[in-house]
Amino acid sequence: METTSNTRVCASRTFGRTLVALAFLPFLLFRTAASQTTYTITDLGTLGGTFGVAGVVTNSGAVGGNSTLIGDAVIRGFLWTGGSLIDLGYLPAGPNVVAQNANERLRIAGGADGASTDHDANACWCPSNLDCHSFLWQNGVMTDLGTMGGNSSFAQWINNRGQIVGLSQINAIDPNGEVHLCGAGPGNQMVRPYLFENGKFQELGTLGGYNAAALGINDSGQVSGGSEVTTSIDPTVGFVPHDAFLWSKGVMTDLGTLGGKFSFGVIVSNRGDVVGGSSLAGEEHTHGFLWQNGALIDLGVLAGDTDSQASGINTFGQVVGLSWNSNGMRGFIWQNRAMTDLNTLISPSSGFQIALGAWINDGGEIAAQALVESTGEMHAVLLTPSNNSVRGNSVTVPLTDSLRKLLLQKYGYSRMKFLTSGQ
């Protein structure tokens, strides 16, 4: 069921959806962002379970995300449009599906149960214990894209040209046996980044190591992700260092780190800006970053937190993500070089607590996940900019095992300690 709290018509949503007066749009959106004090919240509900998350909101206001079914044993991708949730269905091998994003043509990419065999530990980003395959969903039909010769693959992003990027195992064993998600032992297949176009996989290579993953692609075909930079485990940290990259026209550029031994680029905007996460020196903490004009900008954390992660960026440089400490997490928006808790930008009587901001469109709408205070459930929500002056309070949403699993699937190739603790 769809419910809306604090319902007020938002001027920036009108601009984002109609795209009239294109010559003046950047100015209008900037002015809206600068004067924004709060958001209205639309609860997108679930597909019957108690857990859902919105992963992306298109410029036309459609939302792609994931939800559990009744009983919470199966996860499924959804498309929210016209006020209702559409279950994307599944591939023949199994019932589980994770949708990663939807483009403006409402084509959706992600990963689903793709084979009846159990996946190896180097594919722990699969939605279940089965081998998983990348998929493309369009016009109500889900197509299995297969793999690059290995057992499992996972599509991470689809742009408005229909190009898909992701990660796939190949038919080769990683001699290090060191995987960034699960700490797997020897004997697991290597993972490589891909670009899927015109029905074919193109492997994008690495920065010098055995493994890499593509996580985002913009409409110009630039790809963001993370790659090992060497074939050797660093004995000081116990894993193979890997850096965020930007791939463009066949060239993979190393974006570096914020001082640590790993970083990864989650998404690249149409301006060529990359957001993601990086460890700091000492590998104890992770901060979200913005790579812009050839330099990494540390986005910092919310007051009282230790770590952060950037999830999405729009054309105008607004960034959303999550910030956390040992007690839990909360969504943020970063703009004008300042990070703000999204919970302080909603009505305190809304009945929701924002756990993470997943994506922000060019109209300022945010796809997010929120704790429903009345039930304790986690739901997909859509935040719409408003000029209401009512401000909420900063809160921390407990980090559950379900949230950890979701974040592992969403951010993929990383060593964020909070994701694997408690698993």
C-alpha positions as a Markdown table, in Angstrom:
| # | Residue | x | y | z |
|---|---|---|---|---|
| 1 | Met | 0.0 | 0.0 | 0.0 |
| 2 | Glu | 1.3 | 3.5 | -0.8 |
| 3 | Thr | 1.0 | 6.1 | 1.9 |
| 4 | Thr | 2.3 | 9.7 | 1.8 |
| 5 | Ser | 3.1 | 11.8 | 4.8 |
| 6 | Asn | 3.3 | 15.6 | 4.9 |
| 7 | Thr | 1.9 | 15.8 | 1.3 |
| 8 | Arg | 2.8 | 19.1 | -0.3 |
| 9 | Val | 3.3 | 19.7 | -4.0 |
| 10 | Cys | 7.0 | 20.2 | -4.7 |
| 11 | Ala | 8.2 | 22.6 | -7.4 |
| 12 | Ser | 11.4 | 20.8 | -8.0 |
| 13 | Arg | 9.5 | 17.6 | -8.7 |
| 14 | Thr | 7.5 | 19.4 | -11.3 |
| 15 | Phe | 10.6 | 20.7 | -12.9 |
| 16 | Gly | 12.2 | 17.3 | -12.9 |
| 17 | Arg | 9.3 | 15.6 | -14.5 |
| 18 | Thr | 8.2 | 18.0 | -17.1 |
| 19 | Leu | 11.7 | 19.3 | -18.0 |
| 20 | Val | 10.2 | 22.5 | -19.4 |
| 21 | Ala | 12.3 | 25.6 | -19.8 |
| 22 | Leu | 15.5 | 23.6 | -20.3 |
| 23 | Ala | 17.6 | 26.7 | -20.5 |
| 24 | Phe | 16.6 | 27.7 | -17.0 |
| 25 | Leu | 16.5 | 24.2 | -15.4 |
| 26 | Pro | 20.0 | 24.2 | -13.8 |
| 27 | Phe | 19.3 | 27.6 | -12.1 |
| 28 | Leu | 15.9 | 26.5 | -10.9 |
| 29 | Leu | 17.1 | 23.2 | -9.5 |
| 30 | Phe | 20.0 | 24.9 | -7.8 |
| 31 | Arg | 17.7 | 27.4 | -6.1 |
| 32 | Thr | 15.4 | 24.6 | -5.0 |
| 33 | Ala | 18.3 | 22.7 | -3.4 |
| 34 | Ala | 19.6 | 25.7 | -1.7 |
| 35 | Ser | 16.3 | 26.6 | -0.1 |
| 36 | Gln | 15.3 | 23.0 | 0.7 |
| 37 | Thr | 14.5 | 22.4 | 4.4 |
| 38 | Thr | 12.7 | 19.1 | 4.4 |
| 39 | Tyr | 11.3 | 16.2 | 2.4 |
| 40 | Thr | 7.9 | 14.6 | 2.1 |
| 41 | Ile | 8.0 | 10.8 | 2.3 |
| 42 | Thr | 6.1 | 8.3 | 0.2 |
| 43 | Asp | 6.1 | 4.7 | 1.5 |
| 44 | Leu | 6.3 | 2.4 | -1.5 |
| 45 | Gly | 5.4 | -0.6 | 0.6 |
| 46 | Thr | 6.7 | -4.1 | 0.0 |
| 47 | Leu | 5.8 | -7.2 | -2.1 |
| 48 | Gly | 4.4 | -8.8 | 1.0 |
| 49 | Gly | 7.4 | -9.1 | 3.2 |
| 50 | Thr | 8.8 | -6.9 | 5.9 |
| 51 | Phe | 11.9 | -5.7 | 4.1 |
| 52 | Gly | 12.3 | -3.4 | 1.1 |
| 53 | Val | 14.7 | -0.8 | -0.3 |
| 54 | Ala | 14.4 | 1.7 | -3.1 |
| 55 | Gly | 17.6 | 1.6 | -5.2 |
| 56 | Val | 17.1 | 4.2 | -7.9 |
| 57 | Val | 14.6 | 6.9 | -8.9 |
| 58 | Thr | 14.5 | 8.0 | -12.5 |
| 59 | Asn | 14.1 | 11.6 | -13.6 |
| 60 | Ser | 10.5 | 10.8 | -14.5 |
| 61 | Gly | 9.8 | 9.6 | -10.9 |
| 62 | Ala | 9.8 | 5.8 | -11.4 |
| 63 | Val | 11.5 | 3.8 | -8.7 |
| 64 | Gly | 13.4 | 0.5 | -8.9 |
| 65 | Gly | 14.2 | -1.5 | -5.8 |
| 66 | Asn | 13.9 | -4.8 | -4.0 |
| 67 | Ser | 11.6 | -6.4 | -1.5 |
| 68 | Thr | 11.1 | -9.6 | 0.3 |
| 69 | Leu | 7.9 | -11.7 | -0.3 |
| 70 | Ile | 5.7 | -13.0 | 2.5 |
| 71 | Gly | 7.8 | -14.8 | 5.0 |
| 72 | Asp | 11.0 | -12.9 | 4.0 |
| 73 | Ala | 12.6 | -16.0 | 2.6 |
| 74 | Val | 12.7 | -14.8 | -1.0 |
| 75 | Ile | 13.8 | -11.4 | -2.3 |
| 76 | Arg | 12.5 | -9.9 | -5.5 |
| 77 | Gly | 13.1 | -6.8 | -7.7 |
| 78 | Phe | 10.4 | -4.3 | -8.2 |
| 79 | Leu | 9.4 | -1.3 | -10.3 |
| 80 | Trp | 7.2 | 1.3 | -8.7 |
| 81 | Thr | 5.4 | 3.5 | -11.2 |
| 82 | Gly | 1.9 | 5.0 | -11.3 |
| 83 | Gly | 1.6 | 4.4 | -7.5 |
| 84 | Ser | 1.9 | 0.6 | -7.6 |
| 85 | Leu | 4.6 | -2.0 | -7.2 |
| 86 | Ile | 5.4 | -4.4 | -10.1 |
| 87 | Asp | 7.1 | -7.7 | -9.2 |
| 88 | Leu | 9.7 | -8.3 | -11.9 |
| 89 | Gly | 9.4 | -12.0 | -11.7 |
| 90 | Tyr | 12.3 | -14.4 | -11.8 |
| 91 | Leu | 14.5 | -16.8 | -13.9 |
| 92 | Pro | 13.7 | -20.5 | -14.1 |
| 93 | Ala | 16.6 | -21.6 | -11.8 |
| 94 | Gly | 15.2 | -20.0 | -8.6 |
| 95 | Pro | 12.9 | -17.4 | -7.1 |
| 96 | Asn | 15.4 | -14.8 | -5.9 |
| 97 | Val | 16.1 | -11.5 | -7.8 |
| 98 | Val | 18.1 | -8.4 | -6.9 |
| 99 | Ala | 17.4 | -5.3 | -9.2 |
| 100 | Gln | 20.2 | -2.8 | -9.2 |
| 101 | Asn | 18.7 | 0.1 | -11.2 |
| 102 | Ala | 16.2 | 1.3 | -13.8 |
| 103 | Asn | 16.9 | 3.6 | -16.7 |
| 104 | Glu | 14.6 | 6.2 | -18.1 |
| 105 | Arg | 13.1 | 3.7 | -20.6 |
| 106 | Leu | 12.2 | 1.5 | -17.5 |
| 107 | Arg | 14.7 | -1.2 | -18.4 |
| 108 | Ile | 16.1 | -2.8 | -15.3 |
| 109 | Ala | 19.3 | -4.7 | -14.7 |
| 110 | Gly | 20.5 | -6.9 | -11.8 |
| 111 | Gly | 21.2 | -10.4 | -10.7 |
| 112 | Ala | 19.0 | -13.4 | -10.2 |
| 113 | Asp | 19.2 | -17.1 | -9.4 |
| 114 | Gly | 20.6 | -18.4 | -12.7 |
| 115 | Ala | 21.6 | -22.0 | -12.1 |
| 116 | Ser | 20.7 | -24.7 | -9.7 |
| 117 | Thr | 24.2 | -25.3 | -8.4 |
| 118 | Asp | 25.6 | -23.6 | -5.3 |
| 119 | His | 27.9 | -20.6 | -6.0 |
| 120 | Asp | 31.4 | -20.5 | -4.8 |
| 121 | Ala | 32.5 | -18.0 | -2.2 |
| 122 | Asn | 33.9 | -15.6 | -4.8 |
| 123 | Ala | 30.3 | -14.9 | -5.8 |
| 124 | Cys | 28.8 | -14.0 | -2.4 |
| 125 | Trp | 27.0 | -11.1 | -4.1 |
| 126 | Cys | 24.5 | -13.5 | -5.5 |
| 127 | Pro | 21.0 | -13.2 | -4.0 |
| 128 | Ser | 20.9 | -16.7 | -2.7 |
| 129 | Asn | 23.3 | -19.7 | -2.3 |
| 130 | Leu | 22.7 | -20.6 | -6.0 |
| 131 | Asp | 24.9 | -19.5 | -8.9 |
| 132 | Cys | 23.5 | -16.2 | -10.2 |
| 133 | His | 23.2 | -14.6 | -13.6 |
| 134 | Ser | 22.9 | -11.0 | -14.8 |
| 135 | Phe | 19.5 | -10.1 | -16.2 |
| 136 | Leu | 17.8 | -7.5 | -18.3 |
| 137 | Trp | 14.1 | -6.8 | -17.6 |
| 138 | Gln | 12.1 | -4.9 | -20.2 |
| 139 | Asn | 8.4 | -4.8 | -21.1 |
| 140 | Gly | 7.6 | -7.4 | -18.4 |
| 141 | Val | 10.1 | -9.9 | -19.7 |
| 142 | Met | 13.3 | -11.0 | -17.8 |
| 143 | Thr | 16.2 | -12.1 | -20.0 |
| 144 | Asp | 19.1 | -14.2 | -18.7 |
| 145 | Leu | 22.3 | -12.6 | -19.9 |
| 146 | Gly | 24.6 | -15.5 | -18.8 |
| 147 | Thr | 28.2 | -15.0 | -17.8 |
| 148 | Met | 31.7 | -14.5 | -19.2 |
| 149 | Gly | 32.4 | -18.2 | -19.0 |
| 150 | Gly | 32.4 | -18.6 | -15.2 |
| 151 | Asn | 29.6 | -19.7 | -12.9 |
| 152 | Ser | 28.1 | -16.5 | -11.8 |
| 153 | Ser | 27.6 | -12.9 | -12.9 |
| 154 | Phe | 25.7 | -9.8 | -11.7 |
| 155 | Ala | 24.6 | -6.7 | -13.6 |
| 156 | Gln | 25.2 | -3.5 | -11.6 |
| 157 | Trp | 23.9 | -0.7 | -13.8 |
| 158 | Ile | 22.2 | 0.1 | -17.1 |
| 159 | Asn | 22.4 | 3.5 | -18.8 |
| 160 | Asn | 19.9 | 5.2 | -21.0 |
| 161 | Arg | 21.6 | 3.8 | -24.1 |
| 162 | Gly | 20.9 | 0.3 | -22.9 |
| 163 | Gln | 24.6 | -0.5 | -22.0 |
| 164 | Ile | 24.9 | -2.7 | -19.0 |
| 165 | Val | 27.9 | -3.1 | -16.7 |
| 166 | Gly | 28.6 | -5.5 | -13.9 |
| 167 | Leu | 30.9 | -8.3 | -12.8 |
| 168 | Ser | 31.3 | -11.9 | -13.9 |
| 169 | Gln | 33.3 | -14.9 | -12.9 |
| 170 | Ile | 35.5 | -16.3 | -15.6 |
| 171 | Asn | 36.8 | -19.8 | -16.1 |
| 172 | Ala | 40.0 | -19.3 | -14.2 |
| 173 | Ile | 41.0 | -19.8 | -10.6 |
| 174 | Asp | 42.2 | -17.0 | -8.4 |
| 175 | Pro | 45.6 | -18.2 | -7.1 |
| 176 | Asn | 45.4 | -15.9 | -4.1 |
| 177 | Gly | 42.0 | -17.2 | -3.1 |
| 178 | Glu | 41.4 | -13.8 | -1.4 |
| 179 | Val | 38.0 | -12.2 | -2.1 |
| 180 | His | 37.0 | -8.8 | -1.1 |
| 181 | Leu | 33.5 | -9.6 | 0.2 |
| 182 | Cys | 33.9 | -12.9 | 2.1 |
| 183 | Gly | 37.5 | -13.7 | 2.7 |
| 184 | Ala | 37.3 | -16.9 | 0.7 |
| 185 | Gly | 40.0 | -19.5 | 0.6 |
| 186 | Pro | 41.8 | -20.8 | -2.5 |
| 187 | Gly | 39.9 | -22.5 | -5.4 |
| 188 | Asn | 37.4 | -19.9 | -6.4 |
| 189 | Gln | 36.9 | -18.3 | -9.8 |
| 190 | Met | 38.3 | -14.9 | -10.7 |
| 191 | Val | 35.9 | -12.0 | -11.1 |
| 192 | Arg | 36.2 | -9.5 | -14.0 |
| 193 | Pro | 34.3 | -6.3 | -15.0 |
| 194 | Tyr | 32.2 | -6.3 | -18.1 |
| 195 | Leu | 30.3 | -4.1 | -20.5 |
| 196 | Phe | 27.3 | -5.8 | -22.1 |
| 197 | Glu | 26.1 | -4.3 | -25.4 |
| 198 | Asn | 24.5 | -5.6 | -28.5 |
| 199 | Gly | 24.1 | -9.0 | -26.9 |
| 200 | Lys | 27.8 | -9.4 | -26.2 |
| 201 | Phe | 30.1 | -9.2 | -23.1 |
| 202 | Gln | 33.2 | -7.1 | -23.3 |
| 203 | Glu | 35.7 | -7.7 | -20.5 |
| 204 | Leu | 37.1 | -4.3 | -19.3 |
| 205 | Gly | 40.4 | -5.6 | -17.7 |
| 206 | Thr | 41.9 | -4.7 | -14.4 |
| 207 | Leu | 44.4 | -2.3 | -12.9 |
| 208 | Gly | 47.0 | -5.0 | -12.6 |
| 209 | Gly | 45.4 | -7.7 | -10.4 |
| 210 | Tyr | 43.3 | -10.8 | -11.0 |
| 211 | Asn | 39.9 | -9.4 | -10.0 |
| 212 | Ala | 37.9 | -6.3 | -10.7 |
| 213 | Ala | 34.2 | -5.2 | -10.9 |
| 214 | Ala | 32.3 | -2.6 | -12.9 |
| 215 | Leu | 29.6 | -0.9 | -10.7 |
| 216 | Gly | 28.3 | 2.1 | -12.7 |
| 217 | Ile | 28.0 | 3.5 | -16.2 |
| 218 | Asn | 26.9 | 7.0 | -17.4 |
| 219 | Asp | 25.2 | 7.8 | -20.7 |
| 220 | Ser | 28.5 | 8.6 | -22.3 |
| 221 | Gly | 29.7 | 5.0 | -21.7 |
| 222 | Gln | 32.2 | 5.9 | -18.9 |
| 223 | Val | 32.4 | 3.1 | -16.3 |
| 224 | Ser | 33.2 | 3.2 | -12.6 |
| 225 | Gly | 34.2 | 0.3 | -10.4 |
| 226 | Gly | 37.1 | -1.2 | -8.4 |
| 227 | Ser | 40.1 | -3.3 | -9.3 |
| 228 | Glu | 43.0 | -5.1 | -7.7 |
| 229 | Val | 46.2 | -3.1 | -8.4 |
| 230 | Thr | 48.6 | -6.1 | -8.0 |
| 231 | Thr | 48.5 | -9.9 | -8.0 |
| 232 | Ser | 50.0 | -10.1 | -4.5 |
| 233 | Ile | 48.4 | -10.0 | -1.1 |
| 234 | Asp | 49.8 | -7.1 | 1.0 |
| 235 | Pro | 51.1 | -8.8 | 4.2 |
| 236 | Thr | 50.5 | -5.6 | 6.2 |
| 237 | Val | 46.7 | -5.8 | 5.7 |
| 238 | Gly | 46.1 | -9.4 | 4.6 |
| 239 | Phe | 44.4 | -8.7 | 1.3 |
| 240 | Val | 45.2 | -7.6 | -2.3 |
| 241 | Pro | 45.0 | -3.8 | -2.5 |
| 242 | His | 42.4 | -2.5 | -4.9 |
| 243 | Asp | 41.5 | 1.0 | -6.1 |
| 244 | Ala | 38.5 | 2.7 | -7.6 |
| 245 | Phe | 38.7 | 3.2 | -11.4 |
| 246 | Leu | 37.1 | 5.2 | -14.2 |
| 247 | Trp | 37.1 | 3.4 | -17.6 |
| 248 | Ser | 36.6 | 5.5 | -20.7 |
| 249 | Lys | 37.1 | 4.5 | -24.3 |
| 250 | Gly | 39.2 | 1.5 | -23.4 |
| 251 | Val | 41.4 | 3.2 | -20.9 |
| 252 | Met | 41.1 | 2.4 | -17.2 |
| 253 | Thr | 42.3 | 5.2 | -14.9 |
| 254 | Asp | 43.3 | 4.5 | -11.2 |
| 255 | Leu | 41.4 | 7.0 | -9.0 |
| 256 | Gly | 43.5 | 6.2 | -5.9 |
| 257 | Thr | 42.3 | 6.0 | -2.3 |
| 258 | Leu | 41.8 | 8.2 | 0.7 |
| 259 | Gly | 45.0 | 6.8 | 2.3 |
| 260 | Gly | 44.0 | 3.2 | 2.7 |
| 261 | Lys | 44.5 | 0.0 | 0.7 |
| 262 | Phe | 41.1 | -0.2 | -1.0 |
| 263 | Ser | 38.6 | 2.0 | -2.7 |
| 264 | Phe | 35.7 | 1.5 | -5.2 |
| 265 | Gly | 33.7 | 3.8 | -7.5 |
| 266 | Val | 30.0 | 3.0 | -7.1 |
| 267 | Ile | 28.6 | 5.3 | -9.9 |
| 268 | Val | 29.8 | 7.9 | -12.4 |
| 269 | Ser | 27.5 | 10.9 | -13.2 |
| 270 | Asn | 26.9 | 12.2 | -16.7 |
| 271 | Arg | 29.4 | 14.9 | -15.9 |
| 272 | Gly | 32.1 | 12.3 | -15.3 |
| 273 | Asp | 32.2 | 12.7 | -11.5 |
| 274 | Val | 32.6 | 9.4 | -9.5 |
| 275 | Val | 31.3 | 8.6 | -6.0 |
| 276 | Gly | 32.2 | 5.6 | -3.9 |
| 277 | Gly | 34.0 | 4.6 | -0.8 |
| 278 | Ser | 37.6 | 4.3 | 0.4 |
| 279 | Ser | 39.4 | 3.0 | 3.4 |
| 280 | Leu | 41.5 | 5.5 | 5.4 |
| 281 | Ala | 45.1 | 4.9 | 6.5 |
| 282 | Gly | 45.2 | 2.0 | 8.9 |
| 283 | Glu | 42.2 | 0.3 | 7.3 |
| 284 | Glu | 40.0 | 0.8 | 10.4 |
| 285 | His | 37.4 | 3.2 | 8.7 |
| 286 | Thr | 35.8 | 3.9 | 5.4 |
| 287 | His | 34.7 | 7.3 | 4.1 |
| 288 | Gly | 32.6 | 8.2 | 1.1 |
| 289 | Phe | 34.3 | 10.1 | -1.6 |
| 290 | Leu | 33.7 | 12.3 | -4.6 |
| 291 | Trp | 36.2 | 12.1 | -7.5 |
| 292 | Gln | 36.0 | 15.4 | -9.4 |
| 293 | Asn | 38.4 | 17.2 | -11.7 |
| 294 | Gly | 41.1 | 14.6 | -11.1 |
| 295 | Ala | 41.0 | 14.7 | -7.3 |
| 296 | Leu | 39.4 | 12.7 | -4.5 |
| 297 | Ile | 37.2 | 14.7 | -2.0 |
| 298 | Asp | 36.7 | 13.1 | 1.4 |
| 299 | Leu | 32.9 | 13.5 | 2.1 |
| 300 | Gly | 33.5 | 12.9 | 5.8 |
| 301 | Val | 30.9 | 11.5 | 8.2 |
| 302 | Leu | 27.9 | 12.7 | 10.2 |
| 303 | Ala | 28.6 | 14.0 | 13.7 |
| 304 | Gly | 29.2 | 11.0 | 16.0 |
| 305 | Asp | 29.8 | 8.5 | 13.2 |
| 306 | Thr | 33.0 | 6.8 | 12.2 |
| 307 | Asp | 32.3 | 5.6 | 8.6 |
| 308 | Ser | 30.4 | 6.6 | 5.5 |
| 309 | Gln | 29.7 | 5.5 | 2.0 |
| 310 | Ala | 28.4 | 7.4 | -1.1 |
| 311 | Ser | 25.7 | 5.7 | -3.1 |
| 312 | Gly | 24.5 | 8.1 | -5.8 |
| 313 | Ile | 25.1 | 11.5 | -7.4 |
| 314 | Asn | 23.0 | 13.6 | -9.8 |
| 315 | Thr | 24.0 | 15.9 | -12.6 |
| 316 | Phe | 24.1 | 18.8 | -10.2 |
| 317 | Gly | 26.6 | 17.2 | -7.8 |
| 318 | Gln | 24.2 | 16.4 | -4.9 |
| 319 | Val | 25.4 | 13.1 | -3.3 |
| 320 | Val | 23.5 | 10.7 | -1.1 |
| 321 | Gly | 24.6 | 7.7 | 0.9 |
| 322 | Leu | 24.9 | 6.3 | 4.4 |
| 323 | Ser | 26.9 | 7.2 | 7.5 |
| 324 | Trp | 27.3 | 4.8 | 10.4 |
| 325 | Asn | 28.9 | 3.9 | 13.7 |
| 326 | Ser | 28.9 | 0.8 | 15.8 |
| 327 | Asn | 25.3 | 1.4 | 16.8 |
| 328 | Gly | 23.8 | 1.7 | 13.4 |
| 329 | Met | 23.4 | 3.8 | 10.2 |
| 330 | Arg | 21.6 | 6.8 | 8.8 |
| 331 | Gly | 21.1 | 8.3 | 5.3 |
| 332 | Phe | 22.7 | 11.6 | 4.3 |
| 333 | Ile | 22.7 | 14.2 | 1.5 |
| 334 | Trp | 26.0 | 16.0 | 0.7 |
| 335 | Gln | 25.8 | 19.3 | -1.0 |
| 336 | Asn | 27.7 | 22.6 | -0.9 |
| 337 | Arg | 30.5 | 20.6 | 0.7 |
| 338 | Ala | 28.4 | 19.8 | 3.8 |
| 339 | Met | 26.8 | 16.4 | 4.9 |
| 340 | Thr | 23.3 | 16.5 | 6.4 |
| 341 | Asp | 21.4 | 13.7 | 8.1 |
| 342 | Leu | 18.3 | 13.1 | 6.0 |
| 343 | Asn | 16.4 | 12.4 | 9.2 |
| 344 | Thr | 16.8 | 16.1 | 10.1 |
| 345 | Leu | 15.1 | 17.0 | 6.8 |
| 346 | Ile | 11.8 | 15.2 | 7.4 |
| 347 | Ser | 8.9 | 15.9 | 9.7 |
| 348 | Pro | 9.5 | 14.5 | 13.2 |
| 349 | Ser | 6.0 | 13.1 | 13.1 |
| 350 | Ser | 6.5 | 11.3 | 9.8 |
| 351 | Gly | 6.8 | 7.9 | 11.4 |
| 352 | Phe | 9.9 | 7.0 | 9.5 |
| 353 | Gln | 13.7 | 6.9 | 10.2 |
| 354 | Ile | 15.9 | 7.1 | 7.1 |
| 355 | Ala | 18.5 | 4.3 | 7.1 |
| 356 | Leu | 20.2 | 5.1 | 3.8 |
| 357 | Gly | 19.9 | 7.3 | 0.7 |
| 358 | Ala | 20.5 | 5.2 | -2.4 |
| 359 | Trp | 20.0 | 7.5 | -5.3 |
| 360 | Ile | 19.1 | 11.1 | -6.1 |
| 361 | Asn | 17.7 | 12.2 | -9.5 |
| 362 | Asp | 18.1 | 15.6 | -11.2 |
| 363 | Gly | 14.9 | 16.8 | -9.6 |
| 364 | Gly | 16.3 | 16.1 | -6.1 |
| 365 | Glu | 14.1 | 13.1 | -5.4 |
| 366 | Ile | 15.8 | 10.5 | -3.3 |
| 367 | Ala | 15.3 | 6.7 | -3.4 |
| 368 | Ala | 15.9 | 5.5 | 0.1 |
| 369 | Gln | 15.2 | 2.9 | 2.8 |
| 370 | Ala | 13.5 | 3.7 | 6.0 |
| 371 | Leu | 12.5 | 2.1 | 9.3 |
| 372 | Val | 8.8 | 2.2 | 9.8 |
| 373 | Glu | 8.5 | 3.2 | 13.5 |
| 374 | Ser | 5.0 | 1.7 | 14.0 |
| 375 | Thr | 5.9 | -1.8 | 12.8 |
| 376 | Gly | 9.7 | -2.0 | 12.9 |
| 377 | Glu | 9.8 | -3.0 | 9.2 |
| 378 | Met | 12.2 | -1.6 | 6.7 |
| 379 | His | 10.5 | -0.2 | 3.6 |
| 380 | Ala | 11.5 | 1.4 | 0.3 |
| 381 | Val | 10.6 | 5.1 | 0.4 |
| 382 | Leu | 10.7 | 8.0 | -2.0 |
| 383 | Leu | 11.8 | 11.4 | -0.6 |
| 384 | Thr | 10.5 | 14.5 | -2.4 |
| 385 | Pro | 12.0 | 18.0 | -1.8 |
| 386 | Ser | 9.6 | 20.4 | 0.0 |
| 387 | Asn | 9.7 | 23.9 | 1.3 |
| 388 | Asn | 8.1 | 22.9 | 4.6 |
| 389 | Ser | 10.1 | 24.5 | 7.5 |
| 390 | Val | 9.5 | 21.6 | 9.9 |
| 391 | Arg | 12.7 | 19.8 | 10.7 |
| 392 | Gly | 13.2 | 16.4 | 12.3 |
| 393 | Asn | 15.8 | 14.9 | 14.6 |
| 394 | Ser | 18.9 | 13.0 | 13.9 |
| 395 | Val | 18.5 | 9.2 | 14.5 |
| 396 | Thr | 20.5 | 6.1 | 14.1 |
| 397 | Val | 18.8 | 3.0 | 12.6 |
| 398 | Pro | 20.1 | -0.3 | 13.9 |
| 399 | Leu | 22.2 | -2.3 | 11.4 |
| 400 | Thr | 20.6 | -5.7 | 11.0 |
| 401 | Asp | 21.8 | -8.8 | 9.2 |
| 402 | Ser | 19.3 | -8.1 | 6.5 |
| 403 | Leu | 20.8 | -4.7 | 5.9 |
| 404 | Arg | 24.3 | -6.1 | 5.8 |
| 405 | Lys | 23.3 | -8.6 | 3.2 |
| 406 | Leu | 21.6 | -6.0 | 1.1 |
| 407 | Leu | 24.6 | -3.7 | 1.2 |
| 408 | Leu | 26.9 | -6.5 | 0.3 |
| 409 | Gln | 24.8 | -7.0 | -2.9 |
| 410 | Lys | 24.5 | -3.3 | -3.6 |
| 411 | Tyr | 28.1 | -2.2 | -3.1 |
| 412 | Gly | 29.8 | -5.4 | -4.2 |
| 413 | Tyr | 33.5 | -5.3 | -4.5 |
| 414 | Ser | 34.6 | -3.9 | -1.1 |
| 415 | Arg | 36.1 | -4.6 | 2.2 |
| 416 | Met | 33.7 | -2.6 | 4.4 |
| 417 | Lys | 34.1 | -4.4 | 7.8 |
| 418 | Phe | 30.6 | -3.6 | 9.0 |
| 419 | Leu | 29.1 | -5.6 | 6.1 |
| 420 | Thr | 30.7 | -8.9 | 7.0 |
| 421 | Ser | 30.7 | -8.6 | 10.8 |
| 422 | Gly | 28.0 | -10.8 | 12.3 |
| 423 | Gln | 27.6 | -12.9 | 9.1 |
